[in-house]
Amino acid sequence: RPFRTLVLMQLHTKGYLNSSLWSLQTPFLCCSDSNLDCASDDHPLHDRSIWQIVDKVLGKRVKSFCPMFPKSLDIILDGGTEDSGKDRTFPPQSFYDQTRFSIVFESITGDTELTFLTEKVLKPLHRGHPYLLLCGARHSHSLIKSFGFETFNAVVDESYDASSKFTGCSFEEGNPQKFAKTVDDAVKAIIRLSRKDPKEWDKLNLVVQKNQRHVHCGGFRRNMVSHATAILNLMLAAE
């Protein structure tokens, strides 16, 4: 997705990817203008039109990022991603042990009143890792808490959760400045977290341990069942 690519490209330009573990599907501009063996057909058509606009403004900078690809850690991200198990598997624990926090790019790419989560945020919760959530729906952290998890506001500023600061990850053709500002804000937030003293992250040890127990010991499953039961009861009562 263009948003993810531009955030990582800026982090690369500023030298922050050198001390990070990261992976990303090969950007469409790299596929179309190079000899990289990547499945450009996996790029949605609506993304390709965005890339054409991005190419006019940032084409040279994006293409300077292309030598980093293909880039993968535990699975191949180009090609038949639906068959790769990427949505059903967890990265190795060693990846999380080597890093202080995760950057989670959720799947919301436009403004929506619908609040939902995917498996992406469950991966750091399962592995005992703090995270910064980007491109999530508004009130995502409230939803996470409703499932019995604790979040990381002792270190990670979550005030944007009720705003649109990091939810507008889509490119509005008539307002590219808004998209650029969202990218810049995300990069600044990541850099602020990366500069924190390691002792700051120690404050979250009990929180990440509690979240892991909540996943492993059945608490999360019970909360899921409770949510599903409540939804079914509401549906039955409405009939």
Contacts in CASP RR format, 6 or more apart in sequence:
PFRMAT RR
TARGET T0000
AUTHOR 0000-0000-0000
METHOD contacts of the structure
MODEL  1
RPFRTLVLMQLHTKGYLNSSLWSLQTPFLCCSDSNLDCASDDHPLHDRSI
WQIVDKVLGKRVKSFCPMFPKSLDIILDGGTEDSGKDRTFPPQSFYDQTR
FSIVFESITGDTELTFLTEKVLKPLHRGHPYLLLCGARHSHSLIKSFGFE
TFNAVVDESYDASSKFTGCSFEEGNPQKFAKTVDDAVKAIIRLSRKDPKE
WDKLNLVVQKNQRHVHCGGFRRNMVSHATAILNLMLAAE
1 47 0 8 1.000
1 105 0 8 1.000
1 109 0 8 1.000
1 169 0 8 1.000
2 27 0 8 1.000
2 47 0 8 1.000
2 50 0 8 1.000
2 51 0 8 1.000
2 54 0 8 1.000
2 171 0 8 1.000
3 105 0 8 1.000
3 109 0 8 1.000
3 134 0 8 1.000
3 135 0 8 1.000
3 169 0 8 1.000
3 170 0 8 1.000
3 171 0 8 1.000
3 179 0 8 1.000
3 182 0 8 1.000
3 183 0 8 1.000
4 24 0 8 1.000
4 105 0 8 1.000
5 24 0 8 1.000
5 27 0 8 1.000
5 62 0 8 1.000
5 65 0 8 1.000
6 54 0 8 1.000
6 58 0 8 1.000
6 62 0 8 1.000
6 183 0 8 1.000
7 103 0 8 1.000
7 105 0 8 1.000
7 134 0 8 1.000
7 183 0 8 1.000
7 186 0 8 1.000
7 187 0 8 1.000
7 190 0 8 1.000
8 17 0 8 1.000
8 22 0 8 1.000
8 24 0 8 1.000
8 65 0 8 1.000
9 61 0 8 1.000
9 62 0 8 1.000
9 65 0 8 1.000
10 183 0 8 1.000
10 184 0 8 1.000
10 187 0 8 1.000
11 17 0 8 1.000
11 20 0 8 1.000
11 187 0 8 1.000
11 190 0 8 1.000
11 191 0 8 1.000
12 65 0 8 1.000
12 68 0 8 1.000
13 61 0 8 1.000
14 187 0 8 1.000
14 191 0 8 1.000
16 190 0 8 1.000
16 191 0 8 1.000
16 194 0 8 1.000
17 68 0 8 1.000
19 194 0 8 1.000
20 99 0 8 1.000
21 73 0 8 1.000
21 95 0 8 1.000
21 98 0 8 1.000
21 99 0 8 1.000
22 71 0 8 1.000
22 73 0 8 1.000
23 71 0 8 1.000
23 72 0 8 1.000
23 73 0 8 1.000
23 74 0 8 1.000
23 77 0 8 1.000
24 69 0 8 1.000
24 71 0 8 1.000
24 77 0 8 1.000
25 38 0 8 1.000
25 42 0 8 1.000
25 43 0 8 1.000
25 77 0 8 1.000
25 78 0 8 1.000
25 81 0 8 1.000
26 36 0 8 1.000
26 38 0 8 1.000
26 69 0 8 1.000
26 70 0 8 1.000
26 71 0 8 1.000
26 77 0 8 1.000
26 78 0 8 1.000
27 51 0 8 1.000
27 62 0 8 1.000
27 65 0 8 1.000
27 66 0 8 1.000
27 69 0 8 1.000
28 40 0 8 1.000
28 43 0 8 1.000
28 47 0 8 1.000
28 48 0 8 1.000
28 51 0 8 1.000
29 51 0 8 1.000
29 54 0 8 1.000
29 55 0 8 1.000
29 59 0 8 1.000
29 62 0 8 1.000
29 63 0 8 1.000
29 66 0 8 1.000
30 36 0 8 1.000
30 38 0 8 1.000
30 62 0 8 1.000
30 63 0 8 1.000
30 65 0 8 1.000
30 66 0 8 1.000
30 69 0 8 1.000
31 38 0 8 1.000
31 39 0 8 1.000
31 40 0 8 1.000
31 43 0 8 1.000
32 40 0 8 1.000
33 63 0 8 1.000
33 66 0 8 1.000
34 63 0 8 1.000
34 66 0 8 1.000
36 66 0 8 1.000
36 69 0 8 1.000
36 70 0 8 1.000
37 70 0 8 1.000
37 78 0 8 1.000
38 69 0 8 1.000
38 70 0 8 1.000
38 78 0 8 1.000
38 79 0 8 1.000
39 78 0 8 1.000
39 79 0 8 1.000
39 80 0 8 1.000
42 78 0 8 1.000
42 79 0 8 1.000
42 80 0 8 1.000
42 81 0 8 1.000
43 51 0 8 1.000
50 171 0 8 1.000
53 171 0 8 1.000
53 173 0 8 1.000
53 176 0 8 1.000
54 62 0 8 1.000
54 171 0 8 1.000
55 62 0 8 1.000
57 176 0 8 1.000
70 76 0 8 1.000
70 77 0 8 1.000
70 78 0 8 1.000
71 77 0 8 1.000
73 91 0 8 1.000
73 95 0 8 1.000
74 89 0 8 1.000
74 91 0 8 1.000
74 92 0 8 1.000
74 95 0 8 1.000
75 84 0 8 1.000
75 85 0 8 1.000
75 86 0 8 1.000
75 89 0 8 1.000
76 84 0 8 1.000
77 84 0 8 1.000
77 86 0 8 1.000
87 118 0 8 1.000
87 119 0 8 1.000
88 119 0 8 1.000
90 123 0 8 1.000
90 126 0 8 1.000
90 127 0 8 1.000
91 123 0 8 1.000
91 127 0 8 1.000
93 127 0 8 1.000
96 102 0 8 1.000
96 124 0 8 1.000
96 127 0 8 1.000
96 128 0 8 1.000
96 129 0 8 1.000
99 129 0 8 1.000
100 130 0 8 1.000
100 193 0 8 1.000
100 194 0 8 1.000
100 196 0 8 1.000
100 198 0 8 1.000
100 201 0 8 1.000
101 129 0 8 1.000
101 130 0 8 1.000
101 131 0 8 1.000
101 132 0 8 1.000
101 156 0 8 1.000
101 193 0 8 1.000
101 201 0 8 1.000
102 123 0 8 1.000
102 124 0 8 1.000
102 129 0 8 1.000
102 130 0 8 1.000
102 131 0 8 1.000
102 132 0 8 1.000
103 131 0 8 1.000
103 132 0 8 1.000
103 134 0 8 1.000
103 190 0 8 1.000
104 120 0 8 1.000
104 121 0 8 1.000
104 123 0 8 1.000
104 124 0 8 1.000
104 131 0 8 1.000
104 132 0 8 1.000
104 133 0 8 1.000
104 134 0 8 1.000
105 120 0 8 1.000
105 134 0 8 1.000
105 135 0 8 1.000
105 169 0 8 1.000
106 117 0 8 1.000
106 118 0 8 1.000
106 120 0 8 1.000
106 121 0 8 1.000
106 133 0 8 1.000
106 134 0 8 1.000
106 135 0 8 1.000
106 136 0 8 1.000
106 137 0 8 1.000
106 140 0 8 1.000
107 118 0 8 1.000
107 120 0 8 1.000
107 135 0 8 1.000
107 136 0 8 1.000
108 135 0 8 1.000
108 136 0 8 1.000
108 137 0 8 1.000
108 167 0 8 1.000
108 168 0 8 1.000
108 169 0 8 1.000
109 135 0 8 1.000
109 168 0 8 1.000
109 169 0 8 1.000
109 170 0 8 1.000
110 167 0 8 1.000
110 168 0 8 1.000
110 169 0 8 1.000
110 170 0 8 1.000
111 164 0 8 1.000
111 167 0 8 1.000
111 168 0 8 1.000
111 170 0 8 1.000
112 137 0 8 1.000
112 167 0 8 1.000
113 138 0 8 1.000
114 137 0 8 1.000
115 137 0 8 1.000
115 138 0 8 1.000
115 139 0 8 1.000
115 140 0 8 1.000
115 142 0 8 1.000
115 143 0 8 1.000
116 137 0 8 1.000
116 143 0 8 1.000
117 136 0 8 1.000
117 137 0 8 1.000
117 140 0 8 1.000
117 143 0 8 1.000
117 144 0 8 1.000
121 131 0 8 1.000
121 133 0 8 1.000
121 140 0 8 1.000
121 144 0 8 1.000
122 215 0 8 1.000
124 130 0 8 1.000
124 131 0 8 1.000
125 131 0 8 1.000
125 144 0 8 1.000
125 149 0 8 1.000
125 211 0 8 1.000
125 212 0 8 1.000
125 214 0 8 1.000
125 215 0 8 1.000
126 212 0 8 1.000
126 215 0 8 1.000
127 212 0 8 1.000
128 208 0 8 1.000
128 209 0 8 1.000
128 211 0 8 1.000
128 212 0 8 1.000
129 208 0 8 1.000
130 152 0 8 1.000
130 155 0 8 1.000
130 156 0 8 1.000
130 201 0 8 1.000
130 204 0 8 1.000
130 207 0 8 1.000
130 208 0 8 1.000
131 152 0 8 1.000
131 156 0 8 1.000
132 156 0 8 1.000
132 189 0 8 1.000
132 190 0 8 1.000
132 193 0 8 1.000
133 140 0 8 1.000
133 141 0 8 1.000
133 166 0 8 1.000
134 166 0 8 1.000
134 169 0 8 1.000
134 186 0 8 1.000
135 166 0 8 1.000
135 167 0 8 1.000
135 168 0 8 1.000
135 169 0 8 1.000
136 166 0 8 1.000
136 167 0 8 1.000
136 169 0 8 1.000
137 167 0 8 1.000
138 161 0 8 1.000
138 162 0 8 1.000
138 163 0 8 1.000
138 164 0 8 1.000
138 167 0 8 1.000
139 161 0 8 1.000
139 162 0 8 1.000
140 161 0 8 1.000
141 151 0 8 1.000
141 153 0 8 1.000
141 158 0 8 1.000
141 161 0 8 1.000
142 161 0 8 1.000
144 151 0 8 1.000
145 151 0 8 1.000
146 223 0 8 1.000
146 227 0 8 1.000
147 220 0 8 1.000
147 223 0 8 1.000
147 224 0 8 1.000
147 227 0 8 1.000
148 214 0 8 1.000
148 219 0 8 1.000
148 220 0 8 1.000
148 223 0 8 1.000
149 211 0 8 1.000
149 214 0 8 1.000
149 220 0 8 1.000
150 207 0 8 1.000
150 210 0 8 1.000
150 211 0 8 1.000
151 158 0 8 1.000
151 207 0 8 1.000
152 158 0 8 1.000
152 204 0 8 1.000
152 207 0 8 1.000
154 203 0 8 1.000
154 204 0 8 1.000
154 207 0 8 1.000
155 193 0 8 1.000
155 196 0 8 1.000
155 200 0 8 1.000
155 201 0 8 1.000
155 203 0 8 1.000
155 204 0 8 1.000
156 193 0 8 1.000
157 189 0 8 1.000
160 166 0 8 1.000
165 182 0 8 1.000
165 185 0 8 1.000
166 182 0 8 1.000
166 185 0 8 1.000
166 186 0 8 1.000
166 189 0 8 1.000
168 178 0 8 1.000
168 179 0 8 1.000
168 182 0 8 1.000
169 182 0 8 1.000
170 179 0 8 1.000
171 179 0 8 1.000
172 178 0 8 1.000
172 179 0 8 1.000
214 220 0 8 1.000
END
